[in-house]
Amino acid sequence: MKKGLFILLGSAAVFSACNKEASEYLSLRMESASRVKTATYGSTVFNYTYDARGRQLTCDNSDGIKRTYAYSIGSIKESVYTNTVFEYFYKNDLNADSLCVRETKSNDPSYEQLYEYNSDRTMAKIITKKSGITVQSINFFYSNGNCDSARFNQNGQWNMTIIKTYYTDQLNVFGNEVFGNEYYGKGNTNMRRSETVVYAGGSSDPGTNFTYGYDGSGRVIKEIACKGNNINNGLYTYY
């Protein structure tokens, strides 16, 4: 679940009236959404907590992995623990629109991940670098407010493309805000219907189809992903 313009902010002075408007927009969006309390995938359960502004504070994995989030002006620190033992942290830098644009890792100084966004706050590109060299880039393409494809390049060569379809009669109620991390931008307009991976050379996988179950408040409580004979369920509860 993590896991679509990084400008490093050096001081509070950078936060102008424009930034204030962006922060207010972000707060309003996040406050209006319900927050996921638990997410269950197979035997693994993720437990989430949030601060008063609806931002994710912790993600506690039943497998023993825990992530904590500390917010400051212009950046977010994401610390990772294994069985209560601290391992490393990510530093996520925000731009003037409160969007995450650069990620670094404390135990790997060669690692850098950059994020670029479209004018409507949707994810445009993710670039992963090692020692300053781009090892992977993902470009996102949209139609009617939905990301219809994501093109992956590794070491400068096209590797694969994920093609997506959507339920145009179902508005997206499962964006980043329900997990308290809208700093990764605006989600799709509609709920995802299918994903098919097309590889370099023309081969493709069977594709994955998604269906959803909702509660009386219109929140997603079950996501069913079918790929061939494999069926995986995601179950969700809310605060």
C-alpha positions in Angstrom: 0.0 0.0 0.0 2.4 2.0 -0.5 3.6 1.9 -1.8 2.1 7.7 -8.5 8.1 17.4 -8.6 10.3 16.9 -5.6 11.4 20.4 -4.5 13.4 20.4 -1.3 12.0 23.0 1.2 14.7 24.6 3.3 12.8 26.7 5.8 9.3 27.8 6.9 9.8 31.0 4.8 9.1 29.0 1.7 5.6 28.4 2.9 3.9 31.3 1.3 0.2 32.1 0.9 0.1 29.7 -2.0 1.4 26.9 0.3 -1.2 27.9 2.9 -3.9 27.3 0.4 -2.5 24.0 -0.6 -2.3 22.9 3.1 -5.9 24.0 3.6 -7.0 22.0 0.5 -5.2 18.9 1.8 -6.7 19.2 5.3 -10.2 19.6 4.0 -9.9 16.5 1.7 -8.4 14.4 4.5 -10.9 15.5 7.1 -13.8 14.6 4.9 -12.7 11.0 4.3 -13.1 8.0 6.6 -9.8 6.4 7.7 -9.0 2.7 7.3 -8.5 1.1 10.7 -7.4 -2.4 9.6 -6.6 -3.9 6.2 -6.3 -7.7 6.0 -4.6 -9.5 3.1 -4.5 -13.3 3.5 -3.1 -13.9 7.0 -1.5 -10.5 7.3 -3.3 -7.7 9.1 -2.2 -4.0 8.9 -3.4 -1.7 11.8 -3.4 2.1 11.2 -3.6 5.1 13.5 -3.9 8.8 12.6 -3.3 12.2 14.1 -6.0 14.9 14.6 -5.6 16.1 11.0 -6.2 12.6 9.6 -2.5 12.0 8.7 -1.2 8.4 9.1 0.8 8.1 12.3 1.5 4.3 12.4 1.1 1.2 10.3 1.6 -1.9 12.4 1.9 -5.2 10.5 1.0 -8.5 12.1 4.2 -9.9 10.6 6.2 -7.7 12.9 6.9 -4.7 10.6 5.9 -1.3 12.0 6.1 2.1 10.3 5.8 5.4 12.2 5.4 8.9 10.6 6.7 12.2 12.0 5.6 15.4 10.2 7.5 18.7 10.0 7.5 21.7 7.7 8.5 20.4 4.2 9.2 16.8 5.1 7.9 13.5 6.5 10.0 11.0 8.3 8.9 7.4 7.9 10.7 5.1 10.4 10.7 1.3 9.9 10.9 -1.2 12.8 11.1 -5.0 12.8 9.8 -6.7 16.0 10.2 -3.3 17.8 13.9 -3.0 16.6 14.5 0.2 14.6 15.9 -0.6 11.1 16.0 2.6 9.0 14.0 5.6 8.0 12.8 7.3 4.8 12.9 11.1 4.4 10.1 12.3 2.2 10.4 15.9 1.0 7.3 17.9 0.1 6.9 20.7 -2.4 4.9 23.9 -2.0 1.7 22.0 -2.8 2.2 19.6 0.1 3.0 16.7 -2.4 5.8 14.2 -1.8 8.5 14.8 -4.4 11.7 13.2 -3.2 12.4 10.1 -1.0 15.8 9.1 0.4 16.7 6.2 2.7 18.9 6.4 5.8 20.7 3.1 5.4 21.3 3.5 1.6 22.8 6.9 0.6 22.8 5.8 -3.1 19.0 5.5 -3.1 16.8 8.3 -4.3 13.2 8.3 -5.6 11.6 11.3 -7.3 7.9 11.9 -7.9 6.4 14.3 -10.5 2.7 15.4 -10.7 0.3 16.7 -13.3 -1.4 20.1 -12.7 -4.4 18.4 -11.3 -2.3 16.7 -8.6 -2.4 13.2 -10.2 0.9 11.2 -10.3 2.8 11.8 -13.6 6.1 10.0 -13.1 8.2 8.1 -10.6 12.0 7.9 -11.1 14.2 5.6 -9.0 17.9 6.3 -8.9 21.0 4.5 -7.5 24.1 6.7 -7.1 22.6 9.3 -9.3 21.8 6.9 -12.2 18.2 6.2 -13.2 17.5 2.5 -12.8 13.7 2.6 -13.2 11.1 5.1 -14.3 7.3 4.8 -14.4 5.2 7.1 -16.6 1.5 7.4 -15.9 -1.1 8.2 -18.6 -4.7 9.3 -18.1 -8.0 9.5 -19.7 -11.3 10.8 -18.2 -9.5 11.3 -14.8 -8.3 7.7 -14.6 -4.8 6.3 -15.1 -5.3 4.0 -18.0 -1.7 2.8 -18.3 1.6 2.9 -16.5 4.8 2.3 -18.6 7.9 0.9 -16.8 11.4 1.4 -18.1 14.4 -0.3 -16.5 18.0 1.0 -17.2 16.6 3.0 -20.1 14.7 0.2 -21.8 10.9 -0.4 -21.8 10.2 -3.4 -19.6 6.4 -3.6 -19.3 3.2 -1.6 -19.3 0.2 -2.1 -17.0 -3.1 -1.4 -18.8 -6.0 -0.5 -16.5 -9.8 -0.2 -16.9 -12.4 1.3 -14.5 -16.0 1.1 -13.4 -17.2 4.4 -14.9 -20.4 4.1 -12.9 -18.5 3.8 -9.5 -16.8 6.9 -8.1 -13.4 6.2 -6.4 -13.9 6.1 -2.7 -10.6 4.4 -2.0 -8.0 7.1 -2.7 -4.8 8.0 -0.7 -6.8 10.0 1.8 -8.5 6.9 3.4 -5.0 5.8 4.4 -4.0 9.4 5.5 -1.3 9.8 2.9 -2.7 12.2 0.3 0.7 13.7 -0.1 1.1 11.1 -2.9 -1.4 13.1 -5.0 -5.0 12.8 -6.3 -6.4 9.4 -7.0 -8.4 8.2 -10.0 -12.0 9.4 -10.6 -13.5 5.9 -10.7 -12.9 2.5 -9.0 -10.4 0.2 -10.7 -11.9 -2.7 -12.7 -9.0 -4.5 -14.3 -5.2 -4.6 -14.8 -3.3 -6.4 -17.5 0.5 -6.5 -17.7 2.0 -6.4 -21.3 5.7 -7.2 -21.4 8.5 -6.2 -23.8 8.2 -8.6 -26.7 4.4 -8.6 -26.7 3.5 -11.3 -24.1 0.9 -10.5 -21.5 -0.4 -12.0 -18.3 -4.1 -13.3 -17.9 -5.0 -10.0 -16.3 -6.6 -9.2 -12.9 -10.2 -8.3 -12.4 -11.4 -6.4 -9.3 -14.8 -6.3 -7.6 -15.8 -4.5 -4.4 -18.1 -4.9 -1.4 -19.4 -1.7 0.4 -20.8 -0.9 3.7 -23.9 1.2 4.4 -21.8 4.4 4.3 -20.4 3.6 0.8 -17.0 2.6 2.1 -15.0 -0.3 0.6 -15.0 -3.2 3.0 -13.9 -5.9 0.6 -11.8 -6.0 -2.6 -11.8 -9.2 -4.6 -8.9 -9.6 -7.1 -9.3 -12.5 -9.5 -6.4 -13.5 -11.8 -7.1 -16.8 -13.6 -7.9 -19.3 -10.9 -6.2 -17.2 -8.1 -8.6 -15.2 -5.9 -7.2 -12.8 -3.3 -9.4 -10.8 -0.9 -8.6 -7.5 0.9 -10.8 -6.8 3.9 -11.1 -3.3 5.5 -12.5 -1.8 8.6 -12.8 2.0 9.5 -12.7 4.3 12.4 
